[in-house]
Amino acid sequence: MNFYKTTITVLFFCGLAACGKQSPTTAASPATDPVTSSTAPMQSGGILSAPADYVKNTVGQVDKAKEAKALYEKTEKERMNDLDQTADGN
């Protein structure tokens, strides 16, 4: 009797595994768009223009960094409040 239960259980799980998600290689992949811009430093002026290229690339990212910092601080504040609430509940 155990043999039949074991066999049915194994076949059931094999059937579930066969109905699972498709692997990434067989799933339809979306068409990739060509990259139009890059955040890498520009190579137009050689070694002497490297500092200027660095400044051009980093100055444009300041707003994104400030937004990321604000989001991080907000998330951490919420997480700490949640931890305090769970600690008070004990």
Biopython code that builds the backbone (N, CA, C, O; Angstrom):
import numpy as np
from Bio.PDB.StructureBuilder import StructureBuilder

atoms = [
    (1, "MET", "N", (0.812, -1.183, 0.000)),
    (1, "MET", "CA", (0.000, 0.000, 0.000)),
    (1, "MET", "C", (0.863, 1.257, 0.000)),
    (1, "MET", "O", (0.524, 2.234, -0.668)),
    (2, "ASN", "N", (1.974, 1.249, 0.739)),
    (2, "ASN", "CA", (2.869, 2.395, 0.764)),
    (2, "ASN", "C", (3.490, 2.638, -0.607)),
    (2, "ASN", "O", (3.738, 3.780, -0.994)),
    (3, "PHE", "N", (3.733, 1.574, -1.323)),
    (3, "PHE", "CA", (4.316, 1.706, -2.658)),
    (3, "PHE", "C", (3.402, 2.525, -3.562)),
    (3, "PHE", "O", (3.870, 3.390, -4.302)),
    (4, "TYR", "N", (2.118, 2.258, -3.504)),
    (4, "TYR", "CA", (1.162, 2.983, -4.354)),
    (4, "TYR", "C", (1.042, 4.448, -3.940)),
    (4, "TYR", "O", (0.977, 5.333, -4.793)),
    (5, "LYS", "N", (1.012, 4.701, -2.646)),
    (5, "LYS", "CA", (0.949, 6.082, -2.163)),
    (5, "LYS", "C", (2.194, 6.867, -2.586)),
    (5, "LYS", "O", (2.104, 8.016, -3.018)),
    (6, "THR", "N", (3.339, 6.230, -2.452)),
    (6, "THR", "CA", (4.590, 6.876, -2.829)),
    (6, "THR", "C", (4.620, 7.149, -4.327)),
    (6, "THR", "O", (5.021, 8.231, -4.756)),
    (7, "THR", "N", (4.202, 6.180, -5.114)),
    (7, "THR", "CA", (4.198, 6.332, -6.567)),
    (7, "THR", "C", (3.238, 7.442, -6.994)),
    (7, "THR", "O", (3.582, 8.260, -7.847)),
    (8, "ILE", "N", (2.060, 7.477, -6.420)),
    (8, "ILE", "CA", (1.086, 8.511, -6.767)),
    (8, "ILE", "C", (1.599, 9.886, -6.351)),
    (8, "ILE", "O", (1.425, 10.859, -7.085)),
    (9, "THR", "N", (2.227, 9.974, -5.186)),
    (9, "THR", "CA", (2.778, 11.249, -4.713)),
    (9, "THR", "C", (3.875, 11.743, -5.641)),
    (9, "THR", "O", (3.899, 12.920, -6.002)),
    (10, "VAL", "N", (4.778, 10.861, -6.029)),
    (10, "VAL", "CA", (5.875, 11.231, -6.926)),
    (10, "VAL", "C", (5.322, 11.677, -8.275)),
    (10, "VAL", "O", (5.768, 12.689, -8.816)),
    (11, "LEU", "N", (4.374, 10.951, -8.818)),
    (11, "LEU", "CA", (3.789, 11.333, -10.105)),
    (11, "LEU", "C", (3.053, 12.676, -10.010)),
    (11, "LEU", "O", (3.096, 13.481, -10.940)),
    (12, "PHE", "N", (2.386, 12.904, -8.893)),
    (12, "PHE", "CA", (1.675, 14.168, -8.701)),
    (12, "PHE", "C", (2.652, 15.338, -8.713)),
    (12, "PHE", "O", (2.403, 16.336, -9.388)),
    (13, "PHE", "N", (3.757, 15.235, -7.982)),
    (13, "PHE", "CA", (4.727, 16.321, -7.931)),
    (13, "PHE", "C", (5.461, 16.493, -9.255)),
    (13, "PHE", "O", (5.827, 17.612, -9.616)),
    (14, "CYS", "N", (5.679, 15.413, -9.974)),
    (14, "CYS", "CA", (6.280, 15.524, -11.312)),
    (14, "CYS", "C", (5.337, 16.265, -12.256)),
    (14, "CYS", "O", (5.778, 17.066, -13.080)),
    (15, "GLY", "N", (4.045, 15.994, -12.134)),
    (15, "GLY", "CA", (3.060, 16.706, -12.950)),
    (15, "GLY", "C", (3.028, 18.183, -12.617)),
    (15, "GLY", "O", (2.926, 19.021, -13.513)),
    (16, "LEU", "N", (3.115, 18.510, -11.330)),
    (16, "LEU", "CA", (3.155, 19.921, -10.939)),
    (16, "LEU", "C", (4.406, 20.604, -11.474)),
    (16, "LEU", "O", (4.341, 21.745, -11.932)),
    (17, "ALA", "N", (5.520, 19.932, -11.422)),
    (17, "ALA", "CA", (6.767, 20.506, -11.905)),
    (17, "ALA", "C", (6.708, 20.740, -13.417)),
    (17, "ALA", "O", (7.264, 21.718, -13.918)),
    (18, "ALA", "N", (6.046, 19.857, -14.129)),
    (18, "ALA", "CA", (5.948, 20.001, -15.582)),
    (18, "ALA", "C", (5.059, 21.178, -15.967)),
    (18, "ALA", "O", (5.232, 21.756, -17.041)),
    (19, "CYS", "N", (4.122, 21.536, -15.120)),
    (19, "CYS", "CA", (3.217, 22.653, -15.405)),
    (19, "CYS", "C", (3.747, 23.977, -14.886)),
    (19, "CYS", "O", (3.039, 24.982, -14.956)),
    (20, "GLY", "N", (4.954, 24.015, -14.375)),
    (20, "GLY", "CA", (5.512, 25.228, -13.780)),
    (20, "GLY", "C", (5.821, 26.288, -14.820)),
    (20, "GLY", "O", (5.470, 26.166, -15.994)),
    (21, "LYS", "N", (6.492, 27.336, -14.349)),
    (21, "LYS", "CA", (6.849, 28.449, -15.226)),
    (21, "LYS", "C", (7.816, 27.999, -16.310)),
    (21, "LYS", "O", (8.562, 27.032, -16.151)),
    (22, "GLN", "N", (7.779, 28.736, -17.420)),
    (22, "GLN", "CA", (8.727, 28.454, -18.484)),
    (22, "GLN", "C", (10.092, 28.993, -18.078)),
    (22, "GLN", "O", (10.197, 29.984, -17.355)),
    (23, "SER", "N", (11.112, 28.334, -18.546)),
    (23, "SER", "CA", (12.449, 28.822, -18.253)),
    (23, "SER", "C", (12.716, 30.071, -19.084)),
    (23, "SER", "O", (12.088, 30.262, -20.125)),
    (24, "PRO", "N", (13.636, 30.924, -18.643)),
    (24, "PRO", "CA", (13.913, 32.160, -19.376)),
    (24, "PRO", "C", (14.367, 31.931, -20.817)),
    (24, "PRO", "O", (14.169, 32.801, -21.665)),
    (25, "THR", "N", (14.964, 30.792, -21.105)),
    (25, "THR", "CA", (15.431, 30.553, -22.466)),
    (25, "THR", "C", (14.275, 30.227, -23.401)),
    (25, "THR", "O", (14.348, 30.507, -24.597)),
    (26, "THR", "N", (13.196, 29.628, -22.859)),
    (26, "THR", "CA", (12.079, 29.284, -23.728)),
    (26, "THR", "C", (10.993, 30.345, -23.732)),
    (26, "THR", "O", (10.149, 30.365, -24.628)),
    (27, "ALA", "N", (11.004, 31.226, -22.739)),
    (27, "ALA", "CA", (10.001, 32.285, -22.694)),
    (27, "ALA", "C", (10.295, 33.301, -23.796)),
    (27, "ALA", "O", (11.446, 33.511, -24.176)),
    (28, "ALA", "N", (9.245, 33.916, -24.294)),
    (28, "ALA", "CA", (9.424, 34.922, -25.338)),
    (28, "ALA", "C", (10.140, 36.132, -24.753)),
    (28, "ALA", "O", (9.701, 36.692, -23.748)),
    (29, "SER", "N", (11.228, 36.529, -25.373)),
    (29, "SER", "CA", (11.982, 37.675, -24.868)),
    (29, "SER", "C", (11.576, 38.932, -25.631)),
    (29, "SER", "O", (11.421, 38.899, -26.852)),
    (30, "PRO", "N", (11.403, 40.035, -24.916)),
    (30, "PRO", "CA", (11.023, 41.277, -25.587)),
    (30, "PRO", "C", (12.171, 41.797, -26.443)),
    (30, "PRO", "O", (13.341, 41.521, -26.180)),
    (31, "ALA", "N", (11.811, 42.545, -27.459)),
    (31, "ALA", "CA", (12.831, 43.109, -28.334)),
    (31, "ALA", "C", (13.617, 44.156, -27.565)),
    (31, "ALA", "O", (13.042, 44.964, -26.836)),
    (32, "THR", "N", (14.917, 44.141, -27.728)),
    (32, "THR", "CA", (15.743, 45.111, -27.017)),
    (32, "THR", "C", (15.870, 46.381, -27.840)),
    (32, "THR", "O", (16.092, 46.347, -29.051)),
    (33, "ASP", "N", (15.722, 47.499, -27.147)),
    (33, "ASP", "CA", (15.888, 48.791, -27.799)),
    (33, "ASP", "C", (17.364, 49.162, -27.802)),
    (33, "ASP", "O", (18.085, 48.847, -26.854)),
    (34, "PRO", "N", (17.815, 49.821, -28.846)),
    (34, "PRO", "CA", (19.215, 50.225, -28.855)),
    (34, "PRO", "C", (19.464, 51.302, -27.806)),
    (34, "PRO", "O", (18.604, 52.144, -27.549)),
    (35, "VAL", "N", (20.635, 51.267, -27.214)),
    (35, "VAL", "CA", (20.998, 52.239, -26.194)),
    (35, "VAL", "C", (21.330, 53.559, -26.892)),
    (35, "VAL", "O", (22.165, 53.603, -27.796)),
    (36, "THR", "N", (20.665, 54.630, -26.462)),
    (36, "THR", "CA", (20.882, 55.917, -27.115)),
    (36, "THR", "C", (21.806, 56.815, -26.319)),
    (36, "THR", "O", (22.423, 57.717, -26.886)),
    (37, "SER", "N", (21.916, 56.589, -25.014)),
    (37, "SER", "CA", (22.815, 57.417, -24.226)),
    (37, "SER", "C", (23.539, 56.552, -23.213)),
    (37, "SER", "O", (23.102, 55.451, -22.879)),
    (38, "SER", "N", (24.636, 57.068, -22.741)),
    (38, "SER", "CA", (25.437, 56.322, -21.797)),
    (38, "SER", "C", (25.864, 57.251, -20.676)),
    (38, "SER", "O", (26.001, 58.458, -20.879)),
    (39, "THR", "N", (26.074, 56.691, -19.492)),
    (39, "THR", "CA", (26.561, 57.488, -18.376)),
    (39, "THR", "C", (28.080, 57.403, -18.272)),
    (39, "THR", "O", (28.678, 57.999, -17.376)),
    (40, "ALA", "N", (28.700, 56.668, -19.181)),
    (40, "ALA", "CA", (30.151, 56.542, -19.170)),
    (40, "ALA", "C", (30.784, 57.855, -19.623)),
    (40, "ALA", "O", (30.190, 58.600, -20.403)),
    (41, "PRO", "N", (31.979, 58.132, -19.137)),
    (41, "PRO", "CA", (32.637, 59.366, -19.550)),
    (41, "PRO", "C", (32.897, 59.390, -21.053)),
    (41, "PRO", "O", (33.139, 58.357, -21.677)),
    (42, "MET", "N", (32.842, 60.551, -21.597)),
    (42, "MET", "CA", (33.065, 60.691, -23.033)),
    (42, "MET", "C", (34.560, 60.610, -23.324)),
    (42, "MET", "O", (35.374, 61.081, -22.529)),
    (43, "GLN", "N", (34.915, 60.031, -24.429)),
    (43, "GLN", "CA", (36.311, 59.824, -24.785)),
    (43, "GLN", "C", (36.778, 60.789, -25.878)),
    (43, "GLN", "O", (37.789, 60.531, -26.532)),
    (44, "SER", "N", (36.069, 61.877, -26.083)),
    (44, "SER", "CA", (36.378, 62.734, -27.222)),
    (44, "SER", "C", (37.680, 63.505, -27.070)),
    (44, "SER", "O", (38.397, 63.679, -28.056)),
    (45, "GLY", "N", (38.011, 63.973, -25.869)),
    (45, "GLY", "CA", (39.160, 64.851, -25.722)),
    (45, "GLY", "C", (40.403, 64.195, -25.196)),
    (45, "GLY", "O", (41.409, 64.877, -25.003)),
    (46, "GLY", "N", (40.386, 62.929, -24.959)),
    (46, "GLY", "CA", (41.562, 62.255, -24.451)),
    (46, "GLY", "C", (41.701, 62.405, -22.952)),
    (46, "GLY", "O", (40.727, 62.659, -22.243)),
    (47, "ILE", "N", (42.921, 62.246, -22.481)),
    (47, "ILE", "CA", (43.167, 62.213, -21.043)),
    (47, "ILE", "C", (42.987, 63.573, -20.388)),
    (47, "ILE", "O", (42.626, 63.638, -19.213)),
    (48, "LEU", "N", (43.226, 64.654, -21.109)),
    (48, "LEU", "CA", (43.111, 65.979, -20.504)),
    (48, "LEU", "C", (41.665, 66.399, -20.276)),
    (48, "LEU", "O", (41.405, 67.273, -19.450)),
    (49, "SER", "N", (40.733, 65.803, -20.980)),
    (49, "SER", "CA", (39.340, 66.176, -20.789)),
    (49, "SER", "C", (38.628, 65.275, -19.780)),
    (49, "SER", "O", (37.433, 65.451, -19.543)),
    (50, "ALA", "N", (39.329, 64.326, -19.187)),
    (50, "ALA", "CA", (38.707, 63.407, -18.246)),
    (50, "ALA", "C", (38.097, 64.119, -17.039)),
    (50, "ALA", "O", (36.973, 63.785, -16.663)),
    (51, "PRO", "N", (38.780, 65.086, -16.410)),
    (51, "PRO", "CA", (38.149, 65.769, -15.276)),
    (51, "PRO", "C", (36.875, 66.517, -15.680)),
    (51, "PRO", "O", (35.892, 66.509, -14.938)),
    (52, "ALA", "N", (36.885, 67.155, -16.834)),
    (52, "ALA", "CA", (35.699, 67.888, -17.289)),
    (52, "ALA", "C", (34.554, 66.924, -17.584)),
    (52, "ALA", "O", (33.401, 67.214, -17.264)),
    (53, "ASP", "N", (34.861, 65.792, -18.186)),
    (53, "ASP", "CA", (33.826, 64.799, -18.471)),
    (53, "ASP", "C", (33.235, 64.247, -17.175)),
    (53, "ASP", "O", (32.031, 64.011, -17.080)),
    (54, "TYR", "N", (34.098, 64.046, -16.179)),
    (54, "TYR", "CA", (33.628, 63.549, -14.887)),
    (54, "TYR", "C", (32.654, 64.539, -14.262)),
    (54, "TYR", "O", (31.597, 64.149, -13.764)),
    (55, "VAL", "N", (33.008, 65.814, -14.288)),
    (55, "VAL", "CA", (32.146, 66.833, -13.702)),
    (55, "VAL", "C", (30.830, 66.919, -14.467)),
    (55, "VAL", "O", (29.772, 67.046, -13.851)),
    (56, "LYS", "N", (30.873, 66.854, -15.797)),
    (56, "LYS", "CA", (29.643, 66.919, -16.600)),
    (56, "LYS", "C", (28.709, 65.765, -16.255)),
    (56, "LYS", "O", (27.497, 65.948, -16.143)),
    (57, "ASN", "N", (29.282, 64.577, -16.089)),
    (57, "ASN", "CA", (28.457, 63.398, -15.824)),
    (57, "ASN", "C", (27.926, 63.379, -14.397)),
    (57, "ASN", "O", (26.797, 62.941, -14.175)),
    (58, "THR", "N", (28.703, 63.838, -13.429)),
    (58, "THR", "CA", (28.247, 63.774, -12.044)),
    (58, "THR", "C", (27.303, 64.911, -11.690)),
    (58, "THR", "O", (26.405, 64.717, -10.871)),
    (59, "VAL", "N", (27.469, 66.074, -12.266)),
    (59, "VAL", "CA", (26.595, 67.204, -11.959)),
    (59, "VAL", "C", (25.164, 66.884, -12.389)),
    (59, "VAL", "O", (24.216, 67.277, -11.709)),
    (60, "GLY", "N", (24.999, 66.191, -13.485)),
    (60, "GLY", "CA", (23.670, 65.833, -13.953)),
    (60, "GLY", "C", (22.983, 64.787, -13.079)),
    (60, "GLY", "O", (21.775, 64.586, -13.203)),
    (61, "GLN", "N", (23.718, 64.125, -12.208)),
    (61, "GLN", "CA", (23.164, 63.052, -11.382)),
    (61, "GLN", "C", (22.846, 63.501, -9.953)),
    (61, "GLN", "O", (22.372, 62.693, -9.154)),
    (62, "VAL", "N", (23.094, 64.761, -9.615)),
    (62, "VAL", "CA", (22.899, 65.240, -8.249)),
    (62, "VAL", "C", (21.435, 65.126, -7.823)),
    (62, "VAL", "O", (21.151, 64.694, -6.706)),
    (63, "ASP", "N", (20.515, 65.503, -8.689)),
    (63, "ASP", "CA", (19.091, 65.431, -8.336)),
    (63, "ASP", "C", (18.650, 63.993, -8.086)),
    (63, "ASP", "O", (17.873, 63.723, -7.170)),
    (64, "LYS", "N", (19.145, 63.085, -8.900)),
    (64, "LYS", "CA", (18.803, 61.674, -8.703)),
    (64, "LYS", "C", (19.354, 61.167, -7.373)),
    (64, "LYS", "O", (18.697, 60.389, -6.680)),
    (65, "ALA", "N", (20.550, 61.605, -7.021)),
    (65, "ALA", "CA", (21.146, 61.180, -5.755)),
    (65, "ALA", "C", (20.362, 61.731, -4.575)),
    (65, "ALA", "O", (20.161, 61.030, -3.583)),
    (66, "LYS", "N", (19.915, 62.980, -4.671)),
    (66, "LYS", "CA", (19.126, 63.573, -3.585)),
    (66, "LYS", "C", (17.792, 62.851, -3.432)),
    (66, "LYS", "O", (17.344, 62.616, -2.310)),
    (67, "GLU", "N", (17.156, 62.499, -4.541)),
    (67, "GLU", "CA", (15.893, 61.761, -4.486)),
    (67, "GLU", "C", (16.101, 60.383, -3.864)),
    (67, "GLU", "O", (15.290, 59.931, -3.057)),
    (68, "ALA", "N", (17.184, 59.726, -4.241)),
    (68, "ALA", "CA", (17.476, 58.401, -3.691)),
    (68, "ALA", "C", (17.740, 58.487, -2.191)),
    (68, "ALA", "O", (17.308, 57.620, -1.432)),
    (69, "LYS", "N", (18.442, 59.521, -1.768)),
    (69, "LYS", "CA", (18.725, 59.704, -0.344)),
    (69, "LYS", "C", (17.436, 59.928, 0.433)),
    (69, "LYS", "O", (17.240, 59.341, 1.497)),
    (70, "ALA", "N", (16.554, 60.780, -0.099)),
    (70, "ALA", "CA", (15.286, 61.059, 0.574)),
    (70, "ALA", "C", (14.430, 59.787, 0.674)),
    (70, "ALA", "O", (13.819, 59.530, 1.711)),
    (71, "LEU", "N", (14.389, 59.004, -0.389)),
    (71, "LEU", "CA", (13.625, 57.757, -0.374)),
    (71, "LEU", "C", (14.204, 56.779, 0.638)),
    (71, "LEU", "O", (13.460, 56.116, 1.361)),
    (72, "TYR", "N", (15.526, 56.689, 0.689)),
    (72, "TYR", "CA", (16.180, 55.793, 1.642)),
    (72, "TYR", "C", (15.860, 56.204, 3.076)),
    (72, "TYR", "O", (15.528, 55.363, 3.911)),
    (73, "GLU", "N", (15.964, 57.511, 3.357)),
    (73, "GLU", "CA", (15.696, 57.984, 4.710)),
    (73, "GLU", "C", (14.245, 57.751, 5.105)),
    (73, "GLU", "O", (13.961, 57.375, 6.242)),
    (74, "LYS", "N", (13.326, 57.973, 4.171)),
    (74, "LYS", "CA", (11.899, 57.741, 4.442)),
    (74, "LYS", "C", (11.649, 56.264, 4.733)),
    (74, "LYS", "O", (10.936, 55.921, 5.676)),
    (75, "THR", "N", (12.236, 55.401, 3.925)),
    (75, "THR", "CA", (12.053, 53.964, 4.099)),
    (75, "THR", "C", (12.620, 53.500, 5.441)),
    (75, "THR", "O", (11.989, 52.709, 6.144)),
    (76, "GLU", "N", (13.792, 53.983, 5.791)),
    (76, "GLU", "CA", (14.405, 53.596, 7.056)),
    (76, "GLU", "C", (13.585, 54.106, 8.238)),
    (76, "GLU", "O", (13.446, 53.408, 9.243)),
    (77, "LYS", "N", (13.041, 55.316, 8.125)),
    (77, "LYS", "CA", (12.208, 55.857, 9.199)),
    (77, "LYS", "C", (10.958, 54.998, 9.393)),
    (77, "LYS", "O", (10.576, 54.700, 10.525)),
    (78, "GLU", "N", (10.323, 54.603, 8.288)),
    (78, "GLU", "CA", (9.146, 53.741, 8.367)),
    (78, "GLU", "C", (9.500, 52.376, 8.959)),
    (78, "GLU", "O", (8.750, 51.820, 9.761)),
    (79, "ARG", "N", (10.643, 51.852, 8.554)),
    (79, "ARG", "CA", (11.064, 50.551, 9.068)),
    (79, "ARG", "C", (11.332, 50.617, 10.564)),
    (79, "ARG", "O", (10.968, 49.700, 11.301)),
    (80, "MET", "N", (11.963, 51.692, 11.019)),
    (80, "MET", "CA", (12.232, 51.842, 12.440)),
    (80, "MET", "C", (10.930, 52.004, 13.222)),
    (80, "MET", "O", (10.801, 51.466, 14.322)),
    (81, "ASN", "N", (9.967, 52.738, 12.669)),
    (81, "ASN", "CA", (8.669, 52.875, 13.332)),
    (81, "ASN", "C", (7.969, 51.524, 13.437)),
    (81, "ASN", "O", (7.363, 51.218, 14.464)),
    (82, "ASP", "N", (8.046, 50.722, 12.389)),
    (82, "ASP", "CA", (7.453, 49.384, 12.419)),
    (82, "ASP", "C", (8.124, 48.513, 13.473)),
    (82, "ASP", "O", (7.458, 47.763, 14.186)),
    (83, "LEU", "N", (9.458, 48.620, 13.565)),
    (83, "LEU", "CA", (10.174, 47.838, 14.570)),
    (83, "LEU", "C", (9.795, 48.276, 15.979)),
    (83, "LEU", "O", (9.648, 47.444, 16.874)),
    (84, "ASP", "N", (9.637, 49.586, 16.176)),
    (84, "ASP", "CA", (9.235, 50.082, 17.489)),
    (84, "ASP", "C", (7.839, 49.598, 17.851)),
    (84, "ASP", "O", (7.578, 49.246, 19.001)),
    (85, "GLN", "N", (6.954, 49.581, 16.883)),
    (85, "GLN", "CA", (5.583, 49.129, 17.147)),
    (85, "GLN", "C", (5.549, 47.651, 17.494)),
    (85, "GLN", "O", (4.797, 47.238, 18.377)),
    (86, "THR", "N", (6.358, 46.848, 16.806)),
    (86, "THR", "CA", (6.367, 45.424, 17.105)),
    (86, "THR", "C", (7.044, 45.158, 18.458)),
    (86, "THR", "O", (6.674, 44.223, 19.167)),
    (87, "ALA", "N", (8.023, 45.974, 18.805)),
    (87, "ALA", "CA", (8.691, 45.808, 20.103)),
    (87, "ALA", "C", (7.748, 46.188, 21.237)),
    (87, "ALA", "O", (7.771, 45.557, 22.294)),
    (88, "ASP", "N", (6.915, 47.212, 21.035)),
    (88, "ASP", "CA", (5.960, 47.619, 22.054)),
    (88, "ASP", "C", (4.837, 46.595, 22.200)),
    (88, "ASP", "O", (4.244, 46.468, 23.272)),
    (89, "GLY", "N", (4.549, 45.875, 21.140)),
    (89, "GLY", "CA", (3.470, 44.899, 21.169)),
    (89, "GLY", "C", (3.823, 43.650, 21.959)),
    (89, "GLY", "O", (2.931, 42.912, 22.377)),
    (90, "ASN", "N", (5.119, 43.400, 22.171)),
    (90, "ASN", "CA", (5.535, 42.192, 22.889)),
    (90, "ASN", "C", (5.304, 42.307, 24.325)),
    (90, "ASN", "O", (5.600, 41.376, 25.074)),
]
sb = StructureBuilder()
sb.init_structure("model")
sb.init_model(0)
sb.init_chain("A")
sb.init_seg("    ")
for serial, (resi, resn, name, xyz) in enumerate(atoms, 1):
    if name == "N":
        sb.init_residue(resn, " ", resi, " ")
    sb.init_atom(name, np.array(xyz, "f"), 0.0, 1.0, " ", f" {name:<3s}", serial, name[0])
structure = sb.get_structure()
